[in-house]
Amino acid sequence: MEGLEIALVLGLAVLGGGLAKRWLRVPAPWAWTAIGIGLSFLPGLHDVVLPPDVVLYLFLPALLYWESLAISWQRFRYDLRVILLLSVGLVFATAAAVAGIGGLFGLALPVALVLGAVLSPTDATAVSAMAPPLPRRFDTMLKGESLVNDGSALALYSVAVAAVVASRDVDLGEISWRFVLAVLVGVVAGLVVGYLLYLLRRISRQPMLAGTISVLSPFALYLPAETFHGSGVVAVVTGGLLLGRLMPRVVSAQARTLGFDFWRVATYVINGALFVLIGLQARSVIEAFAGDGWPQVVGLTLAVTAAIFLVRFLWILVMAPLIRLLDRRPSQRGRRAPFRVRAVLVWGGFRGAVSLAAALSVPVLIASGGDFPQRELIIAVTFGVIVLLLVVQGATMPLVVRAARLSGDERERDEHRLALETAVESALEHLEADASDAHVSDDDREEVRDRLTRALDDVRRDDGRHEGRSDDGVRRLLLRAVQRKRDAIETLRQQKRIDDVVFLDVQRELDHEELRLHDDLEA
């Protein structure tokens, strides 16, 4: 099929999966993957493959960039120790366990380690799509793990593949050095390019220019790190976290709303397309092992899936007591959680398109000119593990969340109310000075005062807001009030009295309020 036809089929499949989710009430990844499996048996579609370069160099940076902008940096830093243990330590432990299982099934150690590296990272797309709404701490830990672990897994993957291609043993020292280098270069590249993008945003305030910079940002972050043998994944996450802190100071409401709306739609379509493309591999996998090879494929797939789950279970089971043993600070006690709560982290270990893209990226030939050993087996097992984890863990995840009896996030609601209340109080406090600077009439000033006072009462009662008359003087003064509110919530965030997610929510409300007022002035 031609590229345009494939794009149209993928788009219709994504749309169909979204409708199926709504009508059948099944997780969207299930619907998308099932549609892809069905399409793979249609004439002309069985040869459509998941393009690994497109996933690793186009889709992955875009998805990671959006997730890093939307994640809470405060929570990310608060649980950084746990996130690193999951995204680095657990990655290597999982890769080692899978490699051991592969060795029992007759794979050479370097080839088995390639399979382990492919299946070691969780997938940000799958985690976001499959996990039900969670308290923000657990949501941040799962998303933070999936944001960072691609970097450590791909560093291990590159060393293992290079060893197979060169027909040599895997060097643990090389793995360690390559990982440290990839992380350091990725962090530096992310900080440098991220700050340059921030400076560029300062001089490109026009919404279309700002939107263009936003679209280019993930790739501008990814490419330099990869060019200097660093981790593009780490660079995108680092740069995204930095820009998430700096951009509210320089981006207008219109540009921010335009950019966020674009990324919400783009990431939804990319997520759906990735799961459809995963399903499209079904026929080629089945045909490749329809003969005598299927017992090895099925047996290795089941064994590897069980090993991945068991290693994650044991890692999270042991991780908390070990942290408690090594860290006796009183502040550590507030972070403790019973295992029924930590079980949510166990069930959040979904795999997805990144693993399949890595498997498809395995070279066809090695340096001697021979075939890459067991390449088809690696692809088939990866496909099977992804589908099994999506189905089994996806089906049981809501049950685990209910059994965990996670308490509602009262703190987030309190912070949201604090942000709104402080914002309106700041606007009222500066009303006289703003009215004088804007040269508005006393009637307009009192109208705004009355509206802000009623808004403050509404926040305290959690009621809806009321509108009054809106002539130009009132609107101009309300726009100044919006800026006062922005300053107030930025101060609260800097003081760590509200979380980044709360800040983004309130900022979005203020953006909409500002845009409505601008529309009224231009009408």
GIJO-V725250 format. One record per backbone hydrogen bond with DSSP energy under -1.0 kcal/mol. NH is the residue of the N-H (numbers start at 1). CO is the residue of the C=O. If there is no record, write none. Layout:
NH/CO, NH/CO
This chain:
6/2, 7/3, 8/4, 9/5, 10/6, 11/7, 12/8, 13/9, 14/10, 15/11, 16/12, 17/13, 18/14, 19/15, 20/16, 21/17, 22/18, 23/19, 24/20, 31/27, 32/28, 33/29, 34/30, 35/31, 36/32, 37/33, 38/34, 39/35, 40/36, 41/38, 42/39, 45/42, 48/45, 55/51, 56/52, 57/53, 58/54, 59/54, 60/55, 62/58, 63/59, 64/60, 65/61, 66/62, 67/63, 68/64, 69/65, 70/66, 71/67, 76/72, 77/73, 78/74, 79/75, 80/77, 83/79, 84/80, 85/81, 86/82, 87/83, 88/84, 89/84, 90/85, 92/88, 93/89, 94/90, 95/91, 96/92, 97/93, 98/94, 99/95, 100/96, 101/97, 102/98, 103/99, 104/100, 105/101, 106/103, 107/102, 112/108, 113/109, 114/110, 115/111, 116/112, 117/113, 118/114, 119/115, 123/350, 127/123, 128/124, 129/125, 130/126, 131/127, 139/135, 140/136, 141/137, 142/138, 143/139, 144/140, 145/141, 146/142, 147/143, 148/144, 149/145, 151/148, 153/149, 154/150, 155/151, 156/152, 157/153, 158/154, 159/155, 160/156, 161/157, 162/158, 163/159, 164/160, 165/161, 166/162, 167/164, 168/163, 175/171, 176/172, 177/173, 178/174, 179/175, 180/176, 181/177, 182/178, 183/179, 184/180, 185/181, 186/182, 187/183, 188/184, 189/185, 190/186, 191/187, 192/188, 193/189, 194/190, 195/191, 196/192, 197/193, 198/194, 199/195, 200/196, 201/197, 202/198, 210/206, 211/207, 212/208, 213/209, 214/210, 215/211, 216/212, 217/213, 220/216, 221/217, 222/218, 223/219, 226/222, 227/223, 228/224, 229/226, 230/225, 231/182, 235/231, 236/232, 237/233, 238/234, 239/235, 240/236, 241/237, 242/238, 243/239, 244/240, 245/241, 246/242, 247/243, 249/246, 250/247, 251/247, 256/252, 257/253, 258/254, 259/255, 260/256, 261/257, 262/258, 263/259, 264/260, 265/261, 266/262, 267/263, 268/264, 269/265, 270/266, 271/267, 272/268, 273/269, 274/270, 275/271, 276/272, 277/273, 278/274, 279/275, 280/276, 281/278, 282/279, 285/281, 286/282, 287/283, 288/284, 289/285, 294/291, 297/293, 298/294, 299/295, 300/296, 301/297, 302/298, 303/299, 304/300, 305/301, 306/302, 307/303, 308/304, 309/305, 310/306, 311/307, 312/308, 313/309, 314/310, 315/311, 316/312, 317/313, 318/314, 319/315, 320/316, 322/318, 323/319, 324/320, 325/321, 326/322, 327/323, 332/329, 333/330, 335/332, 336/333, 341/338, 342/338, 343/339, 344/341, 345/342, 346/342, 347/343, 350/348, 356/352, 357/353, 358/354, 359/355, 360/356, 361/357, 362/359, 366/370, 367/165, 369/366, 372/364, 375/372, 378/374, 379/375, 380/376, 381/377, 382/378, 383/379, 384/380, 385/381, 386/382, 387/383, 388/384, 389/385, 390/386, 391/387, 392/388, 393/389, 394/389, 395/391, 396/392, 397/393, 400/396, 401/397, 402/398, 403/399, 404/400, 405/402, 410/408, 413/409, 414/410, 415/411, 416/412, 417/413, 418/414, 419/415, 420/416, 421/417, 422/418, 423/419, 424/420, 425/421, 426/422, 427/423, 428/424, 429/425, 430/426, 431/428, 434/430, 435/431, 436/432, 437/433, 438/434, 440/435, 445/441, 446/442, 447/443, 448/444, 449/445, 450/446, 451/447, 452/448, 453/449, 454/450, 455/451, 456/452, 457/453, 458/454, 459/455, 460/456, 461/457, 462/458, 463/458, 475/471, 476/472, 477/473, 478/474, 479/475, 480/476, 481/477, 482/478, 483/479, 484/480, 485/481, 486/482, 487/483, 488/484, 489/485, 490/486, 491/487, 492/488, 493/489, 494/490, 495/491, 496/493, 497/492, 503/499, 504/500, 505/501, 506/502, 507/503, 508/504, 509/505, 510/506, 511/507, 512/508, 513/509, 514/510, 515/511, 516/512, 517/513, 518/514, 519/515, 520/516, 521/517, 522/518, 523/519
